[in-house]
Amino acid sequence: MAYCSAFTTAMSMAYGSSSFTTSTTSLVPYLPSNSTLSMMTTFSHLPFRFNLRRSVRIATASLSAVNSPSTSFSDSQKSLLLEVKDLTAVIAETKQEILKGVNLVVYEGEVHAIMGKNGSGKSTFAKVLVGHPDYEVTGGSIVFKGSDLLEMEPEERSLAGLFMSFQSPVEIPGVSNIDFLNMAYNARRRKLGLAELGPIEFYAYIFPKLDLVNMKTDFLNRNVNEGFSGGERKRNEILQLAVLGAEMAILDEIDSGLDVDALRDVAKAVNGLLTPNNSVLMITHYLRLLEFIKPSRIHVMEDGKIVKTGDISIAKLLEEEGYKAISTS
C-alpha cells in the first residue's frame, strides 16, 4: 500500500501516527472498533450503476477544474525536485547500516530507475525517503522542493507531494475501494484547507481515472486489495496515485509478478500521469519495465551506495551479463 499517500494521509490524519504497527513491507493501521473507517457507509448504499452514473454529468460540469490536491510548478523552467547528499541510514531496531552514502539528483519531468541486487539498499532508500519508521537516518541530507525532508513527518511528506507504492500492498477487509479513496482524498483536502468532495462529486472525479488503469466501475465496490490478483493490486496502487496526485512517485517493483499484459496496463497508467512538473523514481530488477516506461537516468546500487549512473544501455548490460559487469567489489 502507498505508505506516503493513501495510508499515511487517511490513517495518520484520522488517528495519528501512533496508531500504526509496522512490518517489513507495509504499514498496517490499527483500527478502533468505533473508528471512522470501520463505520464508513458513504458509498455503501449508493447504486453506482444507476443513480451515480446518471448524476455524474451534472457533477462533472460543476467540477470542471477539480485537480489532485498537489502543488503545481510552472512549465517554463525545469527545476530541481529532489537532492540527496551522502545519505546514511540504519535499521532502527538493530542499528545495522544499510545506506552508506547515497547521492541522487532528480529534476522535474524526469523518470529515474534504480537497479541492484537484492540487499543492495534499493527499497530501504525508497522507504527512508517517505519516512518509514523502521529506518533511522544517521547522516546526509534530503531536500525536496527546496525543503528539508528529514524535518517532516511522513504525512507532511505526503502533503508535500511524495507518494510511494510498496511491493506487497495489504488487504483491508470490509472497506471498499471507493470508501477508502474518498476518505484518503478528503483527508488530504482538509489538511490543505480545501473543501471536501461529496459522494457524487468524488465519483465524478474518480470515474475517468478508472480508464487510466483499465478497471471497470465494479472495482470500486470491492474491498481494498481483498482477493485481488497481482496485477489488480498494482493497478490499485496507481489508481491511488492518480486520485491523490504527487510531484514524485516512488514505485517499488511495480513490475514484480506481472504478466506482460498487466505490466503494459500499469506502465500505460504511469506514463499517462507523467507531466513536465512531476517525476517518477522506479525500483526494478528487469529491463522489460524500462522498455515500457522510458527512464531519463538509470542508477545501480551496490552495498548501500549508487555506484553507476547512465542510460538504458546500463540495463541492457545487466540483462546480458549480470551485475558482475559493473560491480565495484
C-alpha positions, 0 to 999 in steps of 0.5 A: 500500500502507498505508505506516503499517500493513501495510508499515511494521509487517511490513517495518520490524519484520522488517528495519528501516527501512533496508531500504526504497527509496522512490518517489513513491507507495509504499514498496517493501521490499527483500527478502533472498533468505533473508528471512522473507517470501520463505520464508513457507509458513504458509498455503501448504499449508493447504486453506482450503476444507476443513480451515480452514473446518471448524476455524474454529468451534472457533477462533472460540469460543476467540477470542471477544474477539480485537480489532485490536491498537489502543488503545481510548478510552472512549465517554463523552467525545469527545476530541481525536485529532489537532492540527496547528499551522502545519505546514511541510514540504519535499521532502527531496531538493530542499528545495522547500516544499510545506506552508506552514502547515497547521492541522487539528483532528480529534476522535474519531468524526469523518470529515474530507475534504480537497479541492484541486487537484492540487499543492495539498499534499493527499497530501504532508500525508497522507504527512508525517503517517505519516512518509514519508521523502521529506518533511522537516518544517521547522516546526509541530507534530503531536500525536496522542493527546496525543503528539508525532508528529514524535518517532516513527518511522513504525512507532511511528506505526503502533503508535500507531494511524495507518494510511494507504492510498496511491493506487497500492498495489504488487504483491508477487509470490509472497506471498499475501494471507493470508501477508502479513496474518498476518505484518503482524498478528503483527508488530504483536502482538509489538511490543505484547507480545501473543501471536501468532495461529496459522494457524487462529486468524488465519483465524478472525479474518480470515474475517468481515472478508472480508464487510466488503469483499465478497471471497470466501475465494479472495482470500486465496490470491492474491498481494498486489495481483498482477493485481488490478483497481482496485477489488480493490486498494482493497478490499485496502487496507481489508481491511488496515485492518480486520485491523490496526485504527487510531484514524485512517485516512488514505485517499488517493483511495480513490475514484480509478478506481472504478466506482460499484459498487466505490466503494459496496463500499469506502465500505460497508467504511469506514463499517462500521469507523467507531466513536465512538473512531476517525476517518477523514481522506479525500483526494478530488477528487469529491463522489460519495465524500462522498455515500457516506461522510458527512464531519463537516468538509470542508477545501480546500487551496490552495498548501500551506495549508487555506484553507476549512473547512465542510460538504458544501455546500463540495463541492457548490460545487466540483462546480458551479463549480470551485475558482475559487469559493473560491480565495484567489489 
